[in-house]
Amino acid sequence: MKNKAFIFDWSGTLSDSFHLFCKVCDLMFTGFGVKTISQAEIRSSFNNPYMKFWNKYLPELTKEQQDILYSKYIHQVGEADVYKNSKEIISYLYDHGYEIFVISSDWNSKLLPEIEKSGFSELITKVIGETHEKQDAIISLINDFSLDKEQTFYVGDTSGDVEAGKFAGVKTIGAAWGFQDRDKLAQAKPDFLMDDIIEIKNIII
């Protein structure tokens, strides 16, 4: 028997960390002598894989450089809390028989302590951090945990997340409360577009 599951992105989906990412952007751009951009432009331009975003403004930046600098700066800008209702939704899904997973591009040194602090870490089956190509991670979870694609949802806050979920053949939920501008997220045509994580309850039978 195959399992049903919810796979969540972390930053911008379960973790309210946009303000921290904006601080990292300021540090990155300033360090390279590039003019900083507004939060509205960050929302409009942000996407996954994340190098698409960085190379729009820092075309010479390599992934290796980004990894070093982002890891340095993200530990300097403060701590994030999970979104309101995140714990309620994770508990609700767990109680309704869903396996819970997290896939994130965040560094494990930041990601894992945040998840531990969240209050629902014991309900998560597996965490995959430091992921650049999320579709590969989704596919690996499908195969490793015998997930039913028809009953597996990937929740992410960027059009790149939606595309990754579609590529992997699972249902997609666009988290319009996260990093990316809502209209741009909608253009990726997720199966569901939601403005609050609590709306997930509406699609669970």
Sequence and secondary structure as in RCSB ss.txt:
>XXXX:A:sequence
MKNKAFIFDWSGTLSDSFHLFCKVCDLMFTGFGVKTISQAEIRSSFNNPYMKFWNKYLPELTKEQQDILYSKYIH
QVGEADVYKNSKEIISYLYDHGYEIFVISSDWNSKLLPEIEKSGFSELITKVIGETHEKQDAIISLINDFSLDKE
QTFYVGDTSGDVEAGKFAGVKTIGAAWGFQDRDKLAQAKPDFLMDDIIEIKNIII
>XXXX:A:secstr
  EEEEEE SBTTTEE HHHHHHHHHHHHHHTT     HHHHHHH  SSTHHHHHHH TT  HHHHHHHHHHHHT
TS   EE TTHHHHHHHHHHTT EEEEE SS HHHHHHHHHHHS GGG SEEE S S HHHHHHHHHHHTTEEEE
EEEEEESSHHHHHHHHHHT EEEEETTSSS HHHHHHT  SEEESSGGGGGGG  
